[in-house]
Amino acid sequence: MKRLTIAASIVALMWIIFGISRISPETINSYGILPRTQEGLWGIVCAPFLHRDYEHITANTIPVFVLTLVLLFFYENLAFRVWTLSTLMGGFLIWLFARGESYHIGASGVIFSLLGFILASGVVRKSFKSLLVAIPIFLIYGGVMWGIFPNSPDVSWEAHLFGLISGVALAYFFRNVPSDGFYRRTNRDDAEYY
């Protein structure tokens, strides 16, 4: 229940901020990432919670909820670190390398990072269980991988690309860190037998 509450709370926060942004969309969305500017640095933290319009936030709601829930359920010990570092790493790479003529907003960078983390963990952990988690996620969301290529001037493909890179890097970095959700280890000497 706790995991469900956390995932739902993140989505609720996105929608609350979206509702507030409808009052003054230009003002609040200016807290997005404006690459290589001092004001754009705030966007590294804020951008995942800002969305352009109803279609944008709707497209991000289910993937944020599902991938966060998967992360919390199967990688519980790492979930907070992965979510936070996905936001910071992906956001910084966007700030550093993305097109500079507009603000980059939306949760898709974090979505691609979580996707990259879950998929890459299935490989780098060398664990059958991690692979079993990665396969259905790939089958459900693998098609969005085309989003890392430029296909529309209105879409931040850079957020997708740098999010994916961040997630894969995090999976590699945390590959040997056990996760409470999946890799509970017990000391056999202390275990009770019935």
NUPA-163578 format. One record per residue (C-alpha): residue in three letters; residue number from 1; x, y, z. Coordinates in nm, 3 decimals. Layout:
% residues N
+-----+-----+---------+---------+---------+
:  aa :   i :      c1 :      c2 :      c3 :
+-----+-----+---------+---------+---------+
: ALA : NUM :       X :       Y :       Z :
...
+-----+-----+---------+---------+---------+
//
This chain:
% residues 194
+-----+-----+---------+---------+---------+
:  aa :   i :      c1 :      c2 :      c3 :
+-----+-----+---------+---------+---------+
: MET :   1 :   0.000 :   0.000 :   0.000 :
: LYS :   2 :   0.290 :   0.234 :   0.082 :
: ARG :   3 :   0.436 :   0.190 :  -0.268 :
: LEU :   4 :   0.103 :   0.263 :  -0.431 :
: THR :   5 :   0.065 :   0.577 :  -0.218 :
: ILE :   6 :   0.410 :   0.705 :  -0.316 :
: ALA :   7 :   0.353 :   0.649 :  -0.689 :
: ALA :   8 :   0.006 :   0.807 :  -0.669 :
: SER :   9 :   0.145 :   1.103 :  -0.472 :
: ILE :  10 :   0.404 :   1.178 :  -0.740 :
: VAL :  11 :   0.135 :   1.172 :  -1.008 :
: ALA :  12 :  -0.097 :   1.384 :  -0.790 :
: LEU :  13 :   0.180 :   1.642 :  -0.744 :
: MET :  14 :   0.225 :   1.659 :  -1.122 :
: TRP :  15 :  -0.148 :   1.721 :  -1.166 :
: ILE :  16 :  -0.166 :   1.979 :  -0.884 :
: ILE :  17 :   0.121 :   2.176 :  -1.038 :
: PHE :  18 :  -0.044 :   2.140 :  -1.379 :
: GLY :  19 :  -0.368 :   2.279 :  -1.236 :
: ILE :  20 :  -0.184 :   2.574 :  -1.084 :
: SER :  21 :   0.001 :   2.632 :  -1.412 :
: ARG :  22 :  -0.328 :   2.680 :  -1.595 :
: ILE :  23 :  -0.369 :   3.008 :  -1.406 :
: SER :  24 :  -0.046 :   3.144 :  -1.555 :
: PRO :  25 :   0.112 :   2.886 :  -1.790 :
: GLU :  26 :   0.388 :   3.112 :  -1.924 :
: THR :  27 :   0.507 :   3.202 :  -1.576 :
: ILE :  28 :   0.520 :   2.856 :  -1.420 :
: ASN :  29 :   0.652 :   2.680 :  -1.730 :
: SER :  30 :   0.943 :   2.925 :  -1.735 :
: TYR :  31 :   1.074 :   2.715 :  -1.447 :
: GLY :  32 :   1.164 :   2.449 :  -1.703 :
: ILE :  33 :   1.517 :   2.379 :  -1.822 :
: LEU :  34 :   1.653 :   2.658 :  -2.040 :
: PRO :  35 :   1.987 :   2.510 :  -2.149 :
: ARG :  36 :   2.312 :   2.679 :  -2.052 :
: THR :  37 :   2.147 :   2.964 :  -1.861 :
: GLN :  38 :   2.158 :   3.036 :  -1.491 :
: GLU :  39 :   1.778 :   3.061 :  -1.472 :
: GLY :  40 :   1.750 :   2.723 :  -1.644 :
: LEU :  41 :   1.929 :   2.548 :  -1.359 :
: TRP :  42 :   1.607 :   2.555 :  -1.149 :
: GLY :  43 :   1.445 :   2.357 :  -1.426 :
: ILE :  44 :   1.663 :   2.055 :  -1.352 :
: VAL :  45 :   1.449 :   1.995 :  -1.042 :
: CYS :  46 :   1.122 :   2.155 :  -1.157 :
: ALA :  47 :   1.087 :   2.036 :  -1.518 :
: PRO :  48 :   0.954 :   1.682 :  -1.447 :
: PHE :  49 :   0.651 :   1.836 :  -1.274 :
: LEU :  50 :   0.571 :   2.095 :  -1.543 :
: HIS :  51 :   0.362 :   2.014 :  -1.851 :
: ARG :  52 :   0.262 :   2.220 :  -2.151 :
: ASP :  53 :  -0.100 :   2.108 :  -2.186 :
: TYR :  54 :  -0.355 :   1.841 :  -2.101 :
: GLU :  55 :  -0.230 :   1.608 :  -2.375 :
: HIS :  56 :   0.128 :   1.636 :  -2.246 :
: ILE :  57 :   0.049 :   1.553 :  -1.883 :
: THR :  58 :  -0.196 :   1.279 :  -1.981 :
: ALA :  59 :   0.071 :   1.110 :  -2.194 :
: ASN :  60 :   0.312 :   1.113 :  -1.898 :
: THR :  61 :   0.074 :   1.016 :  -1.616 :
: ILE :  62 :   0.045 :   0.639 :  -1.666 :
: PRO :  63 :   0.415 :   0.578 :  -1.746 :
: VAL :  64 :   0.524 :   0.779 :  -1.440 :
: PHE :  65 :   0.282 :   0.585 :  -1.220 :
: VAL :  66 :   0.362 :   0.239 :  -1.361 :
: LEU :  67 :   0.742 :   0.278 :  -1.379 :
: THR :  68 :   0.759 :   0.437 :  -1.033 :
: LEU :  69 :   0.549 :   0.153 :  -0.894 :
: VAL :  70 :   0.773 :  -0.108 :  -1.061 :
: LEU :  71 :   1.080 :   0.070 :  -0.924 :
: LEU :  72 :   0.932 :   0.081 :  -0.573 :
: PHE :  73 :   0.819 :  -0.280 :  -0.582 :
: PHE :  74 :   1.128 :  -0.446 :  -0.727 :
: TYR :  75 :   1.407 :  -0.201 :  -0.640 :
: GLU :  76 :   1.271 :  -0.057 :  -0.316 :
: ASN :  77 :   1.610 :   0.006 :  -0.158 :
: LEU :  78 :   1.718 :   0.207 :  -0.463 :
: ALA :  79 :   1.392 :   0.375 :  -0.561 :
: PHE :  80 :   1.447 :   0.715 :  -0.398 :
: ARG :  81 :   1.807 :   0.737 :  -0.519 :
: VAL :  82 :   1.719 :   0.629 :  -0.873 :
: TRP :  83 :   1.423 :   0.870 :  -0.901 :
: THR :  84 :   1.625 :   1.160 :  -0.759 :
: LEU :  85 :   1.938 :   1.091 :  -0.965 :
: SER :  86 :   1.726 :   1.036 :  -1.277 :
: THR :  87 :   1.587 :   1.386 :  -1.230 :
: LEU :  88 :   1.924 :   1.546 :  -1.155 :
: MET :  89 :   2.144 :   1.362 :  -1.408 :
: GLY :  90 :   1.900 :   1.375 :  -1.696 :
: GLY :  91 :   1.815 :   1.737 :  -1.619 :
: PHE :  92 :   2.178 :   1.841 :  -1.603 :
: LEU :  93 :   2.255 :   1.671 :  -1.935 :
: ILE :  94 :   1.956 :   1.851 :  -2.090 :
: TRP :  95 :   2.078 :   2.179 :  -1.944 :
: LEU :  96 :   2.427 :   2.115 :  -2.078 :
: PHE :  97 :   2.358 :   1.977 :  -2.427 :
: ALA :  98 :   1.998 :   2.034 :  -2.541 :
: ARG :  99 :   1.872 :   2.293 :  -2.786 :
: GLY : 100 :   1.886 :   2.627 :  -2.614 :
: GLU : 101 :   1.611 :   2.821 :  -2.782 :
: SER : 102 :   1.326 :   2.692 :  -2.564 :
: TYR : 103 :   1.234 :   2.556 :  -2.223 :
: HIS : 104 :   1.239 :   2.178 :  -2.178 :
: ILE : 105 :   0.954 :   2.061 :  -1.951 :
: GLY : 106 :   0.774 :   1.738 :  -1.869 :
: ALA : 107 :   0.832 :   1.408 :  -1.696 :
: SER : 108 :   0.942 :   1.218 :  -2.004 :
: GLY : 109 :   1.311 :   1.252 :  -1.915 :
: VAL : 110 :   1.244 :   1.076 :  -1.585 :
: ILE : 111 :   1.021 :   0.822 :  -1.761 :
: PHE : 112 :   1.301 :   0.733 :  -2.002 :
: SER : 113 :   1.549 :   0.718 :  -1.714 :
: LEU : 114 :   1.331 :   0.480 :  -1.512 :
: LEU : 115 :   1.275 :   0.275 :  -1.826 :
: GLY : 116 :   1.651 :   0.266 :  -1.893 :
: PHE : 117 :   1.722 :   0.169 :  -1.532 :
: ILE : 118 :   1.469 :  -0.117 :  -1.526 :
: LEU : 119 :   1.570 :  -0.254 :  -1.866 :
: ALA : 120 :   1.946 :  -0.224 :  -1.810 :
: SER : 121 :   1.916 :  -0.372 :  -1.459 :
: GLY : 122 :   1.770 :  -0.680 :  -1.623 :
: VAL : 123 :   2.103 :  -0.723 :  -1.801 :
: VAL : 124 :   2.376 :  -0.578 :  -1.576 :
: ARG : 125 :   2.255 :  -0.740 :  -1.254 :
: LYS : 126 :   2.291 :  -1.081 :  -1.418 :
: SER : 127 :   1.981 :  -1.188 :  -1.233 :
: PHE : 128 :   1.698 :  -1.391 :  -1.374 :
: LYS : 129 :   1.453 :  -1.203 :  -1.150 :
: SER : 130 :   1.565 :  -0.864 :  -1.282 :
: LEU : 131 :   1.535 :  -0.994 :  -1.636 :
: LEU : 132 :   1.181 :  -1.115 :  -1.562 :
: VAL : 133 :   1.091 :  -0.761 :  -1.455 :
: ALA : 134 :   1.260 :  -0.604 :  -1.758 :
: ILE : 135 :   1.092 :  -0.820 :  -2.024 :
: PRO : 136 :   0.729 :  -0.713 :  -1.970 :
: ILE : 137 :   0.838 :  -0.352 :  -1.924 :
: PHE : 138 :   1.019 :  -0.370 :  -2.257 :
: LEU : 139 :   0.714 :  -0.527 :  -2.422 :
: ILE : 140 :   0.488 :  -0.251 :  -2.286 :
: TYR : 141 :   0.716 :   0.052 :  -2.327 :
: GLY : 142 :   0.992 :  -0.059 :  -2.566 :
: GLY : 143 :   0.824 :   0.113 :  -2.861 :
: VAL : 144 :   0.878 :   0.455 :  -2.707 :
: MET : 145 :   1.252 :   0.413 :  -2.760 :
: TRP : 146 :   1.207 :   0.584 :  -3.097 :
: GLY : 147 :   1.153 :   0.899 :  -2.893 :
: ILE : 148 :   1.528 :   0.939 :  -2.846 :
: PHE : 149 :   1.553 :   1.056 :  -3.208 :
: PRO : 150 :   1.451 :   1.401 :  -3.330 :
: ASN : 151 :   1.108 :   1.369 :  -3.486 :
: SER : 152 :   0.919 :   1.684 :  -3.387 :
: PRO : 153 :   1.037 :   2.035 :  -3.304 :
: ASP : 154 :   0.782 :   2.047 :  -3.019 :
: VAL : 155 :   0.917 :   1.737 :  -2.844 :
: SER : 156 :   1.231 :   1.737 :  -2.631 :
: TRP : 157 :   1.394 :   1.427 :  -2.776 :
: GLU : 158 :   1.700 :   1.537 :  -2.578 :
: ALA : 159 :   1.510 :   1.471 :  -2.254 :
: HIS : 160 :   1.427 :   1.123 :  -2.380 :
: LEU : 161 :   1.785 :   1.052 :  -2.487 :
: PHE : 162 :   1.956 :   1.192 :  -2.178 :
: GLY : 163 :   1.697 :   1.031 :  -1.953 :
: LEU : 164 :   1.766 :   0.692 :  -2.111 :
: ILE : 165 :   2.143 :   0.742 :  -2.082 :
: SER : 166 :   2.104 :   0.839 :  -1.715 :
: GLY : 167 :   1.891 :   0.534 :  -1.638 :
: VAL : 168 :   2.134 :   0.295 :  -1.802 :
: ALA : 169 :   2.426 :   0.459 :  -1.617 :
: LEU : 170 :   2.239 :   0.429 :  -1.286 :
: ALA : 171 :   2.165 :   0.061 :  -1.351 :
: TYR : 172 :   2.534 :   0.002 :  -1.409 :
: PHE : 173 :   2.636 :   0.211 :  -1.106 :
: PHE : 174 :   2.392 :   0.031 :  -0.872 :
: ARG : 175 :   2.431 :  -0.314 :  -1.028 :
: ASN : 176 :   2.582 :  -0.468 :  -0.713 :
: VAL : 177 :   2.363 :  -0.287 :  -0.462 :
: PRO : 178 :   2.097 :  -0.520 :  -0.324 :
: SER : 179 :   1.742 :  -0.399 :  -0.333 :
: ASP : 180 :   1.506 :  -0.470 :  -0.044 :
: GLY : 181 :   1.219 :  -0.527 :  -0.283 :
: PHE : 182 :   1.384 :  -0.810 :  -0.470 :
: TYR : 183 :   1.706 :  -0.917 :  -0.310 :
: ARG : 184 :   1.628 :  -0.971 :   0.054 :
: ARG : 185 :   1.925 :  -1.142 :   0.208 :
: THR : 186 :   1.902 :  -1.327 :   0.533 :
: ASN : 187 :   2.174 :  -1.453 :   0.758 :
: ARG : 188 :   2.109 :  -1.827 :   0.776 :
: ASP : 189 :   2.261 :  -1.840 :   1.124 :
: ASP : 190 :   1.997 :  -1.599 :   1.253 :
: ALA : 191 :   1.705 :  -1.744 :   1.059 :
: GLU : 192 :   1.429 :  -1.919 :   1.247 :
: TYR : 193 :   1.319 :  -2.259 :   1.121 :
: TYR : 194 :   0.972 :  -2.403 :   1.164 :
+-----+-----+---------+---------+---------+
//
